[in-house]
């Protein structure tokens, strides 16, 4: 299946396909490990929150940045 095939599907069909994919992944016995850099980013963000230097924006502000 190509992205062109997927774009021909209705929104409902694409959502159903995504649900089926997620469901199949939840039943996998192999665990996918996060890359090391992901842990580094999370640690940096936690540290910023802890020391008060983190900044946050509202969901509306985020949406307006599109």
Secondary structure, 3 states (H helix, E strand, C coil): CCHHHHHCCCHHHHHHHHHHHHHHHHCCCCCCCCCHHHHHHHHHHHHHHHHCCCCCCCHHHHHHCC
